[in-house]
Amino acid sequence: MAYSAFEVARYIIHHEAQQNRPVSNLRLQKLLYFVQAKFVMDSHGTSPCFYEKMEAWGFGPVVREVYYEYRYYGGAMIPPERNFSTTIAPRDQSMLDEILNDCAQFSTSALVDITHSQTPWQEARRYNKEITTAAIYNYFRGKWNG
């Protein structure tokens, strides 16, 4: 089941706050990319986590709608919602938690560097187009340990 990117972003912000890991808009965008990759790979390319387009911006992958929702915070931590609730299924929450915990070992700048080293961002950036789930699947196929 796919969710809205905004719903996934809200979940990421909440989860990371619970783990005492602050999330800026820049970090949120990279986490959305790796979450999308996890869902695409676990479904063998058939089921993304969200359907909104991911674009190749200067600092890596970005979901435009989510970026503009949180741009007010700039580089500061995005505060979690006080009365958070989610429609994300428990099984999917577990997958999200897994990839977020895997990404926690990396600084935001390291996540930017990682995305810049990968062909989905490089090719989309070169040709000024979106980072498709097909590009993500083709890149991670054979590399993914999930």
Secondary structure as a PSIPRED ss2 file (coil, helix, strand):
# PSIPRED VFORMAT (PSIPRED V4.0)

   1 M C   1.000  0.000  0.000
   2 A C   1.000  0.000  0.000
   3 Y E   0.000  0.000  1.000
   4 S C   1.000  0.000  0.000
   5 A H   0.000  1.000  0.000
   6 F H   0.000  1.000  0.000
   7 E H   0.000  1.000  0.000
   8 V H   0.000  1.000  0.000
   9 A H   0.000  1.000  0.000
  10 R H   0.000  1.000  0.000
  11 Y H   0.000  1.000  0.000
  12 I H   0.000  1.000  0.000
  13 I H   0.000  1.000  0.000
  14 H H   0.000  1.000  0.000
  15 H H   0.000  1.000  0.000
  16 E H   0.000  1.000  0.000
  17 A H   0.000  1.000  0.000
  18 Q H   0.000  1.000  0.000
  19 Q C   1.000  0.000  0.000
  20 N C   1.000  0.000  0.000
  21 R C   1.000  0.000  0.000
  22 P C   1.000  0.000  0.000
  23 V C   1.000  0.000  0.000
  24 S C   1.000  0.000  0.000
  25 N H   0.000  1.000  0.000
  26 L H   0.000  1.000  0.000
  27 R H   0.000  1.000  0.000
  28 L H   0.000  1.000  0.000
  29 Q H   0.000  1.000  0.000
  30 K H   0.000  1.000  0.000
  31 L H   0.000  1.000  0.000
  32 L H   0.000  1.000  0.000
  33 Y H   0.000  1.000  0.000
  34 F H   0.000  1.000  0.000
  35 V H   0.000  1.000  0.000
  36 Q H   0.000  1.000  0.000
  37 A H   0.000  1.000  0.000
  38 K H   0.000  1.000  0.000
  39 F H   0.000  1.000  0.000
  40 V H   0.000  1.000  0.000
  41 M H   0.000  1.000  0.000
  42 D H   0.000  1.000  0.000
  43 S C   1.000  0.000  0.000
  44 H C   1.000  0.000  0.000
  45 G C   1.000  0.000  0.000
  46 T C   1.000  0.000  0.000
  47 S C   1.000  0.000  0.000
  48 P C   1.000  0.000  0.000
  49 C C   1.000  0.000  0.000
  50 F E   0.000  0.000  1.000
  51 Y C   1.000  0.000  0.000
  52 E C   1.000  0.000  0.000
  53 K C   1.000  0.000  0.000
  54 M E   0.000  0.000  1.000
  55 E E   0.000  0.000  1.000
  56 A E   0.000  0.000  1.000
  57 W E   0.000  0.000  1.000
  58 G C   1.000  0.000  0.000
  59 F C   1.000  0.000  0.000
  60 G E   0.000  0.000  1.000
  61 P E   0.000  0.000  1.000
  62 V E   0.000  0.000  1.000
  63 V C   1.000  0.000  0.000
  64 R H   0.000  1.000  0.000
  65 E H   0.000  1.000  0.000
  66 V H   0.000  1.000  0.000
  67 Y H   0.000  1.000  0.000
  68 Y H   0.000  1.000  0.000
  69 E H   0.000  1.000  0.000
  70 Y H   0.000  1.000  0.000
  71 R H   0.000  1.000  0.000
  72 Y H   0.000  1.000  0.000
  73 Y H   0.000  1.000  0.000
  74 G C   1.000  0.000  0.000
  75 G C   1.000  0.000  0.000
  76 A C   1.000  0.000  0.000
  77 M C   1.000  0.000  0.000
  78 I C   1.000  0.000  0.000
  79 P C   1.000  0.000  0.000
  80 P C   1.000  0.000  0.000
  81 E C   1.000  0.000  0.000
  82 R C   1.000  0.000  0.000
  83 N C   1.000  0.000  0.000
  84 F C   1.000  0.000  0.000
  85 S C   1.000  0.000  0.000
  86 T C   1.000  0.000  0.000
  87 T C   1.000  0.000  0.000
  88 I C   1.000  0.000  0.000
  89 A C   1.000  0.000  0.000
  90 P H   0.000  1.000  0.000
  91 R H   0.000  1.000  0.000
  92 D H   0.000  1.000  0.000
  93 Q H   0.000  1.000  0.000
  94 S H   0.000  1.000  0.000
  95 M H   0.000  1.000  0.000
  96 L H   0.000  1.000  0.000
  97 D H   0.000  1.000  0.000
  98 E H   0.000  1.000  0.000
  99 I H   0.000  1.000  0.000
 100 L H   0.000  1.000  0.000
 101 N H   0.000  1.000  0.000
 102 D H   0.000  1.000  0.000
 103 C H   0.000  1.000  0.000
 104 A C   1.000  0.000  0.000
 105 Q C   1.000  0.000  0.000
 106 F C   1.000  0.000  0.000
 107 S C   1.000  0.000  0.000
 108 T H   0.000  1.000  0.000
 109 S H   0.000  1.000  0.000
 110 A H   0.000  1.000  0.000
 111 L H   0.000  1.000  0.000
 112 V H   0.000  1.000  0.000
 113 D H   0.000  1.000  0.000
 114 I H   0.000  1.000  0.000
 115 T H   0.000  1.000  0.000
 116 H H   0.000  1.000  0.000
 117 S C   1.000  0.000  0.000
 118 Q C   1.000  0.000  0.000
 119 T H   0.000  1.000  0.000
 120 P H   0.000  1.000  0.000
 121 W H   0.000  1.000  0.000
 122 Q H   0.000  1.000  0.000
 123 E H   0.000  1.000  0.000
 124 A H   0.000  1.000  0.000
 125 R H   0.000  1.000  0.000
 126 R H   0.000  1.000  0.000
 127 Y H   0.000  1.000  0.000
 128 N C   1.000  0.000  0.000
 129 K C   1.000  0.000  0.000
 130 E E   0.000  0.000  1.000
 131 I E   0.000  0.000  1.000
 132 T C   1.000  0.000  0.000
 133 T H   0.000  1.000  0.000
 134 A H   0.000  1.000  0.000
 135 A H   0.000  1.000  0.000
 136 I H   0.000  1.000  0.000
 137 Y H   0.000  1.000  0.000
 138 N H   0.000  1.000  0.000
 139 Y H   0.000  1.000  0.000
 140 F H   0.000  1.000  0.000
 141 R C   1.000  0.000  0.000
 142 G C   1.000  0.000  0.000
 143 K C   1.000  0.000  0.000
 144 W C   1.000  0.000  0.000
 145 N C   1.000  0.000  0.000
 146 G C   1.000  0.000  0.000
